[in-house]
Amino acid sequence: MLPASGKFVVARLGGTRTTDANQVFYDFSDSFFFPSYFGWNWDALSDCLRDLHWLPADGYLVIVDNAPQLLPDSAPDQRTLFRVLAHAVRHWSGAGGRPEGRSVPFTVLLLCDHEEEAVHLRQAVYQALHETR
């Protein structure tokens, strides 16, 4: 749950639209106003999502509609995206070197239309977070 007040950044992405890594990079860059030095690769996405100094907020929320449709032709890229998002969630949940010494909510909601999609998506996320690179 988000706190009752403050400045929050909400990024809404469409899973059916996000069919390749380049679209993932574009959607996140567009939603979070990434700086011009964004490197358009997975490491750069991870770095920017864990920085966000150009977009200070009391919390961040990423909503992915039709999440099972994310990167349908590249399971490795889908797993990498889940790891990048999990890394950002973990980073923001700690003090993360923030001067205030407090955590900031960084929440990711992966939305599905059907229970069987949710089961498959949970398995994919679990696998991504527990496999070795």
Backbone as CSV, one residue per row, in Angstrom:
resi,resn,N_x,N_y,N_z,CA_x,CA_y,CA_z,C_x,C_y,C_z
1,MET,0.831,-1.183,0.000,0.000,0.000,0.000,0.875,1.245,0.000
2,LEU,0.404,2.253,-0.677,1.118,3.510,-0.721,0.709,4.382,0.462
3,PRO,1.625,5.204,0.948,1.265,6.143,2.011,0.154,7.090,1.536
4,ALA,-0.514,7.726,2.481,-1.676,8.557,2.173,-1.330,9.823,1.403
5,SER,-0.114,10.339,1.520,0.215,11.575,0.824,1.643,11.525,0.313
6,GLY,1.961,12.496,-0.507,3.299,12.585,-1.060,3.268,12.559,-2.571
7,LYS,4.452,12.648,-3.164,4.588,12.632,-4.611,4.926,11.213,-5.065
8,PHE,4.090,10.673,-5.950,4.282,9.323,-6.448,4.381,9.339,-7.962
9,VAL,5.249,8.502,-8.467,5.402,8.340,-9.901,4.764,7.007,-10.263
10,VAL,3.840,7.048,-11.223,3.168,5.838,-11.680,3.493,5.651,-13.154
11,ALA,4.040,4.498,-13.474,4.344,4.157,-14.863,3.448,2.997,-15.261
12,ARG,2.696,3.177,-16.333,1.792,2.119,-16.796,2.285,1.631,-18.156
13,LEU,2.590,0.350,-18.215,3.124,-0.244,-19.432,2.171,-1.313,-19.944
14,GLY,2.167,-1.510,-21.245,1.296,-2.516,-21.847,2.059,-3.739,-22.282
15,GLY,1.732,-4.887,-21.708,2.420,-6.127,-22.051,2.246,-6.524,-23.506
16,THR,1.071,-6.292,-24.080,0.849,-6.683,-25.474,1.664,-5.816,-26.430
17,ARG,1.998,-4.619,-26.000,2.780,-3.698,-26.827,4.281,-3.953,-26.683
18,THR,4.677,-4.557,-25.590,6.089,-4.726,-25.260,6.561,-6.089,-25.754
19,THR,6.873,-6.154,-27.045,7.190,-7.431,-27.673,8.685,-7.695,-27.824
20,ASP,9.519,-6.682,-27.620,10.961,-6.911,-27.698,11.680,-5.998,-26.714
21,ALA,12.964,-6.281,-26.493,13.742,-5.530,-25.499,13.778,-4.044,-25.819
22,ASN,13.896,-3.685,-27.081,13.948,-2.261,-27.437,12.684,-1.527,-27.004
23,GLN,11.534,-2.185,-27.136,10.285,-1.560,-26.697,10.257,-1.433,-25.183
24,VAL,10.795,-2.420,-24.459,10.897,-2.332,-22.997,11.719,-1.104,-22.625
25,PHE,12.884,-0.955,-23.254,13.756,0.180,-22.943,13.055,1.497,-23.257
26,TYR,12.375,1.564,-24.389,11.671,2.789,-24.766,10.559,3.105,-23.763
27,ASP,9.755,2.110,-23.413,8.623,2.347,-22.511,9.093,2.817,-21.132
28,PHE,10.137,2.182,-20.601,10.643,2.615,-19.298,11.291,3.994,-19.398
29,SER,12.038,4.225,-20.452,12.679,5.530,-20.635,11.630,6.633,-20.721
30,ASP,10.582,6.375,-21.476,9.505,7.349,-21.648,8.730,7.566,-20.339
31,SER,8.459,6.496,-19.621,7.668,6.592,-18.387,8.417,7.256,-17.237
32,PHE,9.728,7.008,-17.163,10.520,7.529,-16.050,11.440,8.686,-16.461
33,PHE,11.238,9.180,-17.685,12.009,10.346,-18.156,13.514,10.126,-17.999
34,PHE,13.984,8.957,-18.459,15.407,8.649,-18.329,16.259,9.739,-18.980
35,PRO,17.411,9.996,-18.406,18.310,11.008,-18.968,18.883,10.569,-20.321
36,SER,19.430,11.511,-21.042,19.933,11.244,-22.394,21.065,10.225,-22.405
37,TYR,21.743,10.034,-21.291,22.839,9.075,-21.256,22.376,7.622,-21.062
38,PHE,21.069,7.397,-20.988,20.553,6.026,-20.856,21.133,5.169,-21.979
39,GLY,21.668,4.002,-21.636,22.414,3.173,-22.575,21.624,2.183,-23.409
40,TRP,20.321,2.100,-23.263,19.463,1.245,-24.072,19.886,-0.226,-24.020
41,ASN,20.163,-0.706,-22.793,20.461,-2.115,-22.580,19.997,-2.479,-21.165
42,TRP,20.062,-3.757,-20.830,19.537,-4.230,-19.540,20.281,-3.623,-18.354
43,ASP,21.596,-3.533,-18.439,22.358,-2.952,-17.330,21.985,-1.490,-17.119
44,ALA,21.813,-0.759,-18.208,21.437,0.650,-18.109,20.032,0.791,-17.524
45,LEU,19.119,-0.091,-17.918,17.765,-0.059,-17.348,17.827,-0.290,-15.845
46,SER,18.588,-1.281,-15.438,18.731,-1.567,-14.012,19.328,-0.379,-13.268
47,ASP,20.380,0.198,-13.821,21.023,1.354,-13.186,20.052,2.519,-13.040
48,CYS,19.319,2.835,-14.097,18.400,3.979,-14.046,17.250,3.746,-13.073
49,LEU,16.706,2.530,-13.042,15.601,2.255,-12.119,16.053,2.301,-10.664
50,ARG,17.343,2.103,-10.412,17.850,2.168,-9.044,18.405,3.558,-8.704
51,ASP,18.364,4.469,-9.642,18.881,5.824,-9.405,17.712,6.809,-9.269
52,LEU,17.128,7.187,-10.365,15.957,8.075,-10.422,16.162,9.412,-9.692
53,HIS,17.405,9.879,-9.568,17.638,11.170,-8.900,16.978,12.317,-9.659
54,TRP,16.740,12.169,-10.954,16.101,13.199,-11.772,14.585,13.196,-11.602
55,LEU,14.065,12.197,-10.894,12.623,12.062,-10.704,12.333,11.690,-9.245
56,PRO,12.673,12.590,-8.316,12.479,12.259,-6.903,10.993,12.088,-6.579
57,ALA,10.726,11.116,-5.731,9.339,10.837,-5.355,9.317,10.131,-4.013
58,ASP,8.143,10.108,-3.413,7.938,9.385,-2.167,7.607,7.917,-2.431
59,GLY,7.417,7.568,-3.688,7.142,6.193,-4.061,7.007,6.059,-5.560
60,TYR,7.265,4.852,-6.043,7.186,4.551,-7.473,6.313,3.319,-7.648
61,LEU,5.484,3.342,-8.680,4.602,2.221,-8.970,4.686,1.916,-10.460
62,VAL,5.026,0.677,-10.788,5.042,0.210,-12.172,3.880,-0.752,-12.326
63,ILE,2.991,-0.452,-13.258,1.845,-1.314,-13.552,2.033,-1.858,-14.963
64,VAL,1.992,-3.170,-15.090,2.125,-3.795,-16.405,0.815,-4.501,-16.726
65,ASP,0.058,-3.922,-17.669,-1.171,-4.552,-18.135,-0.810,-5.736,-19.031
66,ASN,-1.634,-6.775,-19.013,-1.403,-7.953,-19.855,0.019,-8.475,-19.705
67,ALA,0.471,-8.584,-18.478,1.850,-8.984,-18.192,2.258,-10.324,-18.812
68,PRO,1.371,-11.305,-18.956,1.804,-12.555,-19.580,2.249,-12.376,-21.038
69,GLN,1.866,-11.269,-21.646,2.227,-11.024,-23.042,3.583,-10.327,-23.191
70,LEU,4.223,-9.987,-22.070,5.533,-9.330,-22.117,6.551,-10.192,-22.841
71,LEU,7.236,-9.630,-23.802,8.354,-10.291,-24.481,8.029,-11.745,-24.849
72,PRO,6.976,-11.962,-25.617,6.496,-13.323,-25.876,7.476,-14.202,-26.656
73,ASP,8.372,-13.600,-27.424,9.289,-14.384,-28.247,10.678,-14.514,-27.642
74,SER,10.840,-14.026,-26.409,12.163,-14.099,-25.791,12.055,-14.360,-24.291
75,ALA,11.994,-15.619,-23.932,11.956,-15.980,-22.511,13.185,-15.471,-21.765
76,PRO,14.401,-15.506,-22.359,15.560,-14.960,-21.642,15.410,-13.468,-21.328
77,ASP,14.887,-12.692,-22.281,14.679,-11.261,-22.019,13.601,-11.052,-20.962
78,GLN,12.560,-11.867,-20.995,11.500,-11.749,-19.988,12.069,-12.014,-18.591
79,ARG,12.893,-13.051,-18.468,13.507,-13.352,-17.173,14.433,-12.211,-16.737
80,THR,15.175,-11.658,-17.675,16.069,-10.546,-17.343,15.260,-9.354,-16.852
81,LEU,14.149,-9.050,-17.507,13.303,-7.943,-17.068,12.792,-8.188,-15.650
82,PHE,12.338,-9.384,-15.352,11.855,-9.680,-14.001,12.968,-9.503,-12.970
83,ARG,14.182,-9.921,-13.311,15.316,-9.736,-12.388,15.632,-8.261,-12.188
84,VAL,15.607,-7.476,-13.259,15.871,-6.033,-13.160,14.835,-5.368,-12.250
85,LEU,13.568,-5.716,-12.441,12.509,-5.135,-11.609,12.660,-5.558,-10.150
86,ALA,12.972,-6.814,-9.914,13.165,-7.292,-8.535,14.354,-6.592,-7.882
87,HIS,15.399,-6.366,-8.647,16.576,-5.676,-8.123,16.211,-4.244,-7.716
88,ALA,15.397,-3.578,-8.539,14.956,-2.221,-8.208,14.095,-2.219,-6.943
89,VAL,13.192,-3.175,-6.822,12.340,-3.273,-5.625,13.210,-3.443,-4.380
90,ARG,14.182,-4.362,-4.449,15.074,-4.583,-3.297,15.889,-3.335,-2.974
91,HIS,16.391,-2.679,-4.011,17.206,-1.480,-3.805,16.420,-0.398,-3.058
92,TRP,15.220,-0.106,-3.534,14.435,0.977,-2.941,13.869,0.613,-1.577
93,SER,13.797,-0.678,-1.250,13.243,-1.073,0.048,14.236,-0.847,1.181
94,GLY,15.515,-0.678,0.851,16.525,-0.362,1.859,16.813,1.123,1.858
95,ALA,17.698,1.551,2.717,18.059,2.966,2.762,18.702,3.390,1.444
96,GLY,19.371,2.459,0.762,19.882,2.704,-0.583,20.786,3.907,-0.719
97,GLY,21.436,4.312,0.343,22.313,5.461,0.248,21.580,6.786,0.173
98,ARG,20.283,6.772,0.410,19.517,8.017,0.356,19.881,8.874,1.563
99,PRO,20.033,10.175,1.343,20.426,11.057,2.445,19.477,10.994,3.637
100,GLU,18.192,10.770,3.342,17.210,10.713,4.432,17.306,9.404,5.195
101,GLY,18.020,8.428,4.638,18.173,7.129,5.298,16.883,6.353,5.434
102,ARG,15.974,6.513,4.478,14.690,5.802,4.563,14.426,5.057,3.258
103,SER,13.609,4.050,3.365,13.238,3.307,2.158,12.152,4.069,1.404
104,VAL,12.027,3.747,0.144,11.013,4.353,-0.715,10.279,3.204,-1.405
105,PRO,8.957,3.194,-1.363,8.239,2.112,-2.034,8.495,2.126,-3.542
106,PHE,8.904,1.014,-4.065,9.002,0.782,-5.509,8.253,-0.512,-5.732
107,THR,7.054,-0.394,-6.262,6.146,-1.520,-6.367,5.898,-1.851,-7.823
108,VAL,5.836,-3.134,-8.135,5.554,-3.592,-9.480,4.302,-4.462,-9.432
109,LEU,3.314,-4.098,-10.244,2.088,-4.899,-10.356,2.046,-5.505,-11.749
110,LEU,2.015,-6.820,-11.816,1.902,-7.530,-13.080,0.460,-8.015,-13.188
111,LEU,-0.308,-7.413,-14.073,-1.736,-7.699,-14.173,-2.029,-8.765,-15.225
112,CYS,-2.964,-9.657,-14.877,-3.386,-10.754,-15.746,-4.905,-10.755,-15.836
113,ASP,-5.420,-11.353,-16.900,-6.864,-11.464,-17.058,-7.438,-12.761,-16.493
114,HIS,-6.620,-13.805,-16.442,-7.128,-15.120,-16.060,-6.221,-15.765,-15.018
115,GLU,-6.821,-16.587,-14.167,-6.070,-17.256,-13.099,-4.952,-18.131,-13.654
116,GLU,-5.223,-18.832,-14.755,-4.170,-19.698,-15.304,-2.984,-18.876,-15.812
117,GLU,-3.242,-17.662,-16.317,-2.144,-16.772,-16.703,-1.346,-16.344,-15.475
118,ALA,-2.041,-16.084,-14.388,-1.379,-15.668,-13.148,-0.475,-16.774,-12.624
119,VAL,-0.935,-18.009,-12.686,-0.128,-19.138,-12.222,1.142,-19.246,-13.065
120,HIS,0.997,-19.168,-14.371,2.152,-19.252,-15.267,3.111,-18.079,-15.032
121,LEU,2.554,-16.897,-14.846,3.384,-15.704,-14.618,4.143,-15.813,-13.300
122,ARG,3.483,-16.276,-12.239,4.171,-16.479,-10.959,5.326,-17.460,-11.105
123,GLN,5.102,-18.518,-11.862,6.168,-19.499,-12.087,7.331,-18.874,-12.860
124,ALA,7.026,-18.067,-13.861,8.074,-17.420,-14.655,8.885,-16.443,-13.805
125,VAL,8.201,-15.685,-12.966,8.899,-14.743,-12.087,9.752,-15.508,-11.088
126,TYR,9.192,-16.535,-10.487,9.949,-17.340,-9.522,11.198,-17.931,-10.163
127,GLN,11.026,-18.495,-11.345,12.158,-19.086,-12.063,13.222,-18.029,-12.349
128,ALA,12.804,-16.869,-12.812,13.747,-15.798,-13.131,14.540,-15.359,-11.908
129,LEU,13.886,-15.298,-10.775,14.542,-14.808,-9.566,15.422,-15.853,-8.896
130,HIS,15.232,-17.114,-9.249,15.981,-18.174,-8.577,16.971,-18.905,-9.475
131,GLU,17.064,-18.494,-10.728,18.061,-19.146,-11.591,19.383,-18.400,-11.502
132,THR,20.431,-19.101,-11.807,21.744,-18.454,-11.842,21.944,-17.906,-13.243
133,ARG,22.615,-16.785,-13.305,22.833,-16.124,-14.593,23.822,-16.854,-15.427
